[in-house]
Amino acid sequence: MLNNSDILETIKMIQEESLDIRTITMGISLLDCIDPNIDKACEKVYDKITRAAENHVKTGEALEKRYGIPIINKRISVTPIAAISAAVGANSVRPKSAPVKFALALDRAAKTTGVNYIGGYSALVHKGFSAGDEALIKSIPEALSQTERVCSSVNIGSTHAGINMDAVRLMGEIILEASKKTANNFCFGAAKIVVFCNAVEDNPFMAGAFHGFGEPDVVINVGVSGPGVVRAAVAKMPDASIDEIAEQIKRTAFKITRMGQLVGAEAAKMLNVPFGIVDLSLAPTPAVGDSVAYILEEMGLEKCGAYGTTAALALLNDAVKKGGVMASSHVGGLSGAFIPVSEDAGMISAVKSGALTLEKLEAMTAVCSVGLDMVVVPGDTPAEIISAIIADEAAIGMVNNKTTAVRIIPAIGRREGDVLDFGGLFGSGPVMAVNKFSPAKFISRGGRIPAPLQSLKN
């Protein structure tokens, strides 16, 4: 039972510490939209999404008013479109551009339903390319340049399968092309592409969300965030031991997750669909204080990126997961701490001061929720270097049996030290230095990095 102090504490978290429901994401299966005719298939996709999500945004707004909790984004994820486009033979007619018709249908559906973003212009190629995969991947730059709300992801590796290096090479080229095609819009196309290793099927966060093949026909997943709340909790313990800080973060994560559980269950009930998971990910925003980097600095680091940063982040990520699991029987998605550079005021400050480098970020991704996120690099960075960055990040995920990802933006026409300003929740990204020694020969070899020994668990 809630008492007055619990209610007042929650109000303070919302008003002063940027606590919010970051997203309510409706996952929708499109497997029943397959049709031999691509135009009919696109219409079925549009009809299914607009029918299933007709009241999605209204429900989120109603819950905001009922509980007084900000719900920042209402989003949709769908079945990876590569599977749908392959089934209708989009592969055989104008292979590079035919899947774009699906992207346009998704964008139209997103605008009709009023959601912020729709994810699932995706392909799963961790063990190789099947029908539809390569055509969709090659169409990503065009699709994202022609749409406003469509997000794309590609899974190129897993602990069980290894790493598809042909896909890694291709994605470096695709990301660079997407940046060039949207250069007049702050290279925003690349900001809507995520390259995964060990992608999860129930991720509610963009740009990497897609609706997995093992998910229900329609489902509600909730993403909760609260870096500002955790930072405030740690700030009250200036002389506490590491054990005490971990315990306080767990308690705080528990409270945040319970809020997500409440909102998610109510949303599912109102929409008459199953409730899936709560993803408790500390997802920062450019708002002052709403920063993962600042949590690490409250623990005792002079600046995020100093020696000790990886250890502090490991503590934070572990405590968040433990607190979340105690609060809900259905914690899923990515759940932990995100470290997107452009979306975190503390990370931006650390990069500008020289404390945080791309190499240190990579080390941090071994213990956080995802990977290199919203990292801006010089516009003249070659595709093979982008591919090699993806390969390194995928290797961390593969060997450690965790999800890792890369969302990297080559800032066309900008150099190290410049700033690419996206605005809104995407923030502004300082252009980071990149190691320019060439990995071209390694990337061009192709093939597949074998799965590690620890994948043999049966």
N, C-alpha and C positions, 0 to 999 in steps of 0.2 A: 504494500500500500504506500502511495506517495504521501509525504508530509509537506508542510509549508516550506521547509528548508530545501527539499528536493525541487519543488516548483520554482523557488526563487533562484536556485543555482542554475537551473535550466534556462530561465529567462536571461540571466547574466551571460551564460554561454552564447546565447543567440545574439544579444544586443551588443556585447562588448568583446567577444572572443571569436566571432565569425563562424559559429557553429551552424551548419546547414545540412540538409539533404542535398547532396551534390547532383544526383540524378535519380529519376524513376525511369527505368528503361523497360519497354515492352519488347520481349522477344517474340518473333513471329516466324513460323515455318512456312516456306514457300514451295515445299515439295509437291503440294497439290496444285501448283500453278503451271506445271510443265505442260507444254503444248508444242506440237511439231512446227507450228507457225510462230515466228518470233514476235510478230505484232500482237497476236492473240495472247501469247505468254506474258508479254509486258502489260497488257490490259488486265489479265488475271492477277498479276503481281500488284498492280495499282488498286484493283478492287479489293483484294484480300487485305492489304495493309489499311486502306481507308475504312473498311468495315470493322476490322478488329480493333483499330486504334481510334475509332470515331470519338470516344469520350475520354481518351487518355489524358489529354491536356486539361480538360475540364475537371477531371478527377484530381489531378495534382493541385490545381488551383483551389478546389474545395477543401482538400486536406490542409493546405497552407492556412486557410482561414479558420478551420476547425481547431487546429493545434497551435497556430501561431509560429510554425516552423518554416523558414524559407526553403522552398524546393527550387533550386536554381535552374535545373534543366529537366525537360521531359523529352525522352529520346526513344528511338526504335532501333532494334537490331534484327537482322533477317538472315535466313539461310545463306551461306556463301554463294554468291551469284554465279561463280564458275560452274557449279554443279547444275544450275538451272539453264545457263546458256549452252552448256554442252548437250544437254538433253534435247534441246530444240534445234540443234544443228547450226547454231549461230557461228560455230567454228568454221563452217565450210563456205560461208559467204562473207567476203570482205573481212578476213579473220581479225584484223587489228581494230576495226571500228564497230563491228556488229554488236558486241556486248555493251557498247555505249548506250544503246537503246534502253537497256535495263537500268543504267545509271539515271537516264532522263526520267524513266518511270518512277524510280525511287525518289528522285528529287521532287517530282510532281506530287507524289503521295505524302512526302514530308511537309510540303507547303500546305496541302489540303488539311492534314491533321494538325498542323501548327507546331510540330516538334522542332527542337533546335537542330538536331542532327539525326541522320539515319546511317547506321553502320552495317556492313555486310557485303560491300563490293569487294569480295574477298576470294582467296584461293588457298587451299591447303596442299602444299607441294613438298612436304618434308622428306618424302621418299622418292619423289619424281613427279613428272607432269602427266596428268591424264587429260582426256578430251575436255576442251574448254579452258583449262588452266592457263596455258601460255597465251592464248588469245585474250583472255581477260586481263592478265598481267600487263601485256603490251598496250592495252587500251586505257590503263589507269591514268596516265597524264592527260589524255584527251577527255576522259570522263570527268575528272576533277576540275578541268578548266571550263567545262560546259555546265557544271552544276554548282549549287551553293551549299547544300546541306549533306551531301553524300560523303561518307568516309570509307577508307579502303584499308585492308590489312592482308598480309600474306604470311603464312607460317612456313618457314623454310627449314626447320629442324626440330628434332625432339630427342629426348634421352633414349627412347626406344629405337628410333630410326637413324640417328646420326644427322648430319647436315648436308643438305642438297646444295653443293657448291655451284651448280649451274644456275640455280635460282638465286643464289647469293650474288653472282656476277650480274645477272639480269636486273635485280632490284637496285643495284648501284646505278645502273643506267636509267632505270625508270624514275628514281627519285630525282636525279639531276634533270631529266627531261621535264618532270612535273614542275620543278622550280622555274625552269626556263619558260614554260608555257604560262605560268602565272606570275612572271617577274613584275608585271605592272600592278599586281595585287599583293605585294610583299612576299612573293614566292609561296603563297598560302597553300597551293596544291600539295607541296611536300609536307606541310604541317598536318595534312589529313591522311597521311600514309604511315602505317605502323608495320614493321617487319618483326615477326615473332619467332622465338624458339619455345616450344612447349606452350602454345597458345591454349587458353582455357575456353570452354564452350559457353560459360555463363557470365562473362565479363560485361558489366553495365557501362563501363567508361569508354568514351571516345578518345581517339579515333579507332581504337582496336576492337570494338565490340562486334561480334557476329553471333548468330543464333545457331548453336551446335546441333549436329544431327541426332544427338541423344536427348535433346530437350523436348518438352511438351509442345503441342501445336502452338499455343500462346502461353506466355508466362510473364510475370512481373519480377524484375530484379532491381534492387535498390543499392545505390552507392552513397555511403555516408562519409562525411569529411569533417575534420576538426583540428587542424594543426594549431590554430590559435588557442583552442581550449587546452591542448596538451602542453603547449608552451607556457600558458598561464599557470598550470598545475606545477610544472617543474620550477618555474620562477619563485614559487612560494617555499622552495626547499634549497636555499643557497648553501647550506652546510650538510646536506643529507649525503649518506653513502650511496654508492651505485645500486646496492640492493634496494634501498628505500625509494630511489628514483624509479626503478623498474616496477616496483609494487604500485607506486602512485600512477604511473602510466597505464598499468593494467586496469586499475580501478576506473580511470578516466575513459579508457577505451570501452569498458563494460557499459558505462552510462551512455556513451555515444551510440553504441550498437543497439542498445535497447530501444532508443528512439527510432532508429532505422527499421528495426523489427516491427514496431508498432505501425509506422507509416506504411511499410511494405505490405503487411498483412491486411491493413484497412483498404489500401489501394486495390489489392487483388480481390477482396470481397466485393468492393463497389463495382469492379469491372467484370466480376464473375469469371475470373481466370485463376489458375494456380499461382501461389506465391512461390518464387524460386529461392533466391538467396539475398542475404545482406553482404555487400562488399564493403568492409571497413578499411578504406584506404585513405591515409592522410594525404589528400590531394591539395596542394597549396594553391593560392591565388595571388595576384599582384597586390592585394589589399595589405595594408600595413599590419604586421603581426601574424598574418595567416601563412606562415612559412615553416617548412620542415628544417631549413637551414638554421633558423633562429632557435628551434628546439635544441638542436645539437650545440649551439653556442650557449644556451642556458645551462647545459650540462657541464660547461667549463672550457669549451674551446674558444680561443680568441677569435677565430674566423673559421667558417666552414671550409674544409679543404686542408686544414692543419693536420699534422700527424695525430692520430687518434680519432679522426672523423669516421673512418670505416667501422671502428669498434663501437663508437657511440651510436651510429646508425644501426648496427646489428642489434644492440640492446633495444633501441626504439622499435624496430621492426618486430622483434620477438615478443616484446611486451604488448604491443598492439594486437598481434595475433592471439595471444593467450587471453587477453581481456575480452576480445571479440567472441572467441569460441565459448567462453563461459556465459555470454549474454544471449546467444542464439544457437539453436540446433542446426541452423542453415546458413552458416557463414561460408561464403564462396568467392568466386571471382578471383581477384588478385590479392586483396586484403593485406595491407601492410603500409609502407611509406613510399610515396612517389617522390622522385627528385627531378621534376621538369625544370630546366634552367630558366626559360623565359617566363614561366608562370609563378616563380618563387622569388620574392623580393630579396631574400637573404642570399639565394644562389646567385642572382644577378650581381649583387654587391660583392660577393666573394670572387666571382670571375673578374669583375672590373678591377678589384684590388690586387689581382694576381695570385690569390690564395688557392683558387680552385681551377684546375686544368682538366683537359679532356681525359688525360691518363688517370688522374685521381677519381674522376667521375666513373670511369670504367671499373676501377677497384671497388667503389661504393656499390656498384650494381650487383656485385657478388652476394650482397647481404640485404638488399632492399627488395621491394615488391616487383619491380619490372626491370627497367634498364636505362639506357641513354635516351632521355626524353626531352623533346623540344630544344635540341642542341643546334645552334646556328654556326655554320662554318663558312669560310670564304667561298665566294661564288665560282672561283676558278679551281676548286677542289676537283680532281679527276674522278671519274666514276669508279675506277678500280680502288681508290682509297676509301670511298664510301662503302663499297662492297667489302673491303677488308675490315672496316669498323664493324659492319654487320656480322662478319664471320667471327671476329673476336668475341662480340657480345653473345652470339649464338653458342659459342664454345663454353662460355661461363654457364649458360643455362643448361646445356646438354650434360655437362659433367656433374653439375650440382643438382640435377633433377628439379629445376625451378624454371618458372617463366622468366624469360628475358626478352627485351624488345629494343628496337631502335626507331626513334622518330627524329630524323636529322634533316635540317633545312639548309641547303646550299644557297647563300644569299647572293643572288646574281648581281654583279656590279659593285659588291661591297667587299672590304678587306678586313683583316684582323683589327679589332678595336672599334670598328663601326657598330652601329646598333640597328637591328631590324625590329620595327615597332608594329606588332600585330593588333594591339588594342584589345580591350575587353579582358576576358578570362585568360586569353592566350599571352597577354603581357608583351614584353619587349625582350629580345634576345641579343646580348652582346656577341659579336662574331668572335669565335674562339680559335686559337691557333691549332693547326693540324700538323702532325709529323709528315713531312713531304717526301720521305724516302719511299721509293716505289714498291708496292706489292704486286705489280701488274703480272709478272710471270706466275706467281702463286695463284692468283685469282683466275688467270686464263686456263689453268690446267683442267678445271671442271671436275666432274665426278662427284663422289660422295664421301665425306668424312665418316668413317664407320662409327657406329654407336659404341659408347664406352662399356667396359666390362660390367659396371654396376647396373646396366640395363637388363642383365640376365637375372631376373628375380623369380621366375617360375620354378 
